[in-house]
Amino acid sequence: MSIRNFYLDENIYEYILNNSLRDLPILKKLRDETRKMPDGRMQISSDQGQFMGFLVKLTNTKKIIEVGTFTGYSSLVMALALPENGQILSCDISEEYTAVARRFWHEAGVSNKIQLLLGLAEETLEELIKNGEAGTFDMAFIDADKVNYKIYYENCLDLLRPGGLILIDNVLWSGKTANPDETDDDTVAIRELNLFVHNDKRVDLSLLPVGDGLTLALKY
């Protein structure tokens, strides 16, 4: 639900894109193909993608866990920002959507940096923790089924090293989280996570109006 930033005036948003976005043909190609799909609205916006790549470089990140691959745009922009020895482990359950992701990762020349883990994300994350991966990741990006956001948050926090960064997508949820009259399961789950992270003394945080709302949580 974040193809573009809905919280800015359209003219201002276009100005930001025109004066900030340094797009690549492969990224535009993937966005265009995804936009035509029935669930294309789940694609993150181009400015959010660039910001995430910027964070990868800024934090000297080398190892990322991603919860929710979809057609691979977020993993692609992060992989392009990683050093040659960087690695992303990306969790998803859809073979259909991730087939698109694999194709674009290969075309962009970053498939060697991305390992796709198909299956239930909760089980995948718990397996990584059991296998000694706790405290070894530099960054996590959460953008999957909203009702399980808190589970993903806790698992990703375990997987991150101290000083690692969690990015949580859709935390404004088209403005629904700010409207107490919105009580569907997804909205309630995100709203509860926002409150939980706000009170979580294990992290420092900032909630930004980027895309459909992006929370940055820095692990102490």
N, C-alpha and C positions, 0 to 999 in steps of 0.2 A: 504494500500500500504506500510505497514511497518512490514512485517513478520520478516525481519532482517534489520540491519543497512546497507544501501547501500553506505554510505559515507566513509567507512573504508575498507582497504585491507582485503581480506577474512581471511588471516592468523592472522592478528591482531585482527579481530573480534572474531575468534575462541579462540584466547588466552584470550581475555576479558571474554568470556563466561566460559571458563575452569577455570579461576582464580577468578571469581566473582559470577557467577550465582549459587544460592542455590535453585535448582528446587524442586518442589513437584510433586509426581506422578499425582495428580489430575490436576495440571496445564499443564503438558505435555500431558495428556490424552485429555484435552480440545483443546489444540493447534493442536494436531494430527487430531482430529475429524473435527475441523474448516478448516484446511488446505485442506481437501478433498472436501469442498463445492465450488460451482462455484464462490462465492465472498470471498473465504478464504483469499485472499490477504489483505482484510480489517482488519485482525487480527493484533493487536499490537505485537511487538517483545517481546521475553522473558526478555531481558535486560531492555527494557522500562518498562515492567510490574513490575519488581523488583525495579526499580528506583522509580516508582510511589508509591509502597508500602512503600519504605524507606521514601519518603516525608511525607506520612501519619503519620508515627511514629515520624519523626523528628519534625513535626509541632504540634504534639499532637492533630491532627484532630479527630473530633468526628462526624461531620455532612457534608456529601458530596452531591452535585448535579452533576449528570452525564448526558450529552446530547449525546446519541448514545450508545446503549447497545450492539448491534450485538449479538454474542453468549455468552457474559457475561464475557469475560476474564479480562477486565480492572476492572470491578466491583468486580470480584472474588478476584483478587490480592489486591485490596484496602480493601475489606471486611475482608480478612484474617489479614490485618495489623491494622484494627480498634480494639478498646477496645470492651468489651462485650456490652456496652451500645451505641456503635457507630451505625450510620445509613447512608445508601446511598439511595437517591431517583434517580432512573435511568429512563430516558425518551427514548422511541423508538416507532416506528409505526409498526414493524414487529412482528406478532404473531408467525410466523414460526421460526425465528432466536431466539427470546427470549424464546421460549419453550426449546431450547437447553440450554440457560442460566439458566432457572429455574431448570432444571434437575441437572446441575453441581453445582449450589448454594446449592441445597438440599444435594447432595452427599458430598459436602465439609463441610456441617454443618454451613453454614453462611446465609441461606435463611431468618433467623430472622433479619438479619442486612440490608437486601436489599428490598426496595419497588419499584416494577416496575410500571411505569406510562405510559400506552399505549395511544398514540394519538400524534397529532402534537406538537412537542417540544415547538414551540413558544407559543402556546396557554397554554400548561402546565406550562411553566415558568411564563407567565403573570398571570395565575390563582394563582400560589404560592405567587407572589408579592401582588396581591389583597387580599389574605387571611392572610396577615401580616407576611409572611416569609422573607421579605427583611431584610438583615443584620444579618441573623441567621446561615448562612452556613460558614464552615471553608475552604472548598475547592470545586472547580468545575473542571470538566474534559469535554472538548468539542471535540467530534469526531463524527460528523454527516455530513449531506449534506453541502457541502462547500459554496454554494451560500448564505446560511443563517448564515454563521459564525458570521458576525458582529451583527446580531440580537441576537444570542445566547450569544455573548460576553457581550453586553450591559445588557441583562437580568441577566446573571450570576454575573456581577459586582454589580448589584442592590441587588442580593440575598446574596452576600458575606458580612461578617463583615469586618471592618477595620483590616488589617493584614491578611486577607484571601488570598488564592492563587488560581489563575486560571491556569489550564494546557490546552494548545491548541495543538491538534495533527495535523500532516501532513503539517506543515507550510513550509516545503521545497518541498513537493509534487513531489518526484522523481527528484528534481533539476529544475523543470519547473518554479518555482517562480523566480529563478535567471536568467531565459532566457527570455528576452523581446520579443522574437519571438513567445513565447507560449501565445496564446490569447484566449484559450477556457474559458468558463464561470467559471469553478471551479478554474482554475489557477488564473484568474484575481481577483476573490473574495478573495482567500487566500492572494495574493500579496497585495491587497488593505487593508486587515485587518492587515497584517504585518506592513505596513507603518502607519496605524492608531494607532496601539498599541505602536509602536516606539515613536510616538508623543503625546501619551496620558499621560498627567501630573497627572492623577489619580492613576497611577500605576508605580511601578518599574519593570524592566523586564530583562529576559535573554533568548535568542533563542539558543537552544542547538541542535547539530547534533546527537540526540538520536532518534532511530527508523527512521521515515521519517521526522524528525524535530519536536521539542517540545518546545513551548514557555511557559515560566513561568512568570506570571504577578502577582505581589504582590500589593494588594489594599492598598492605603494609608488610 
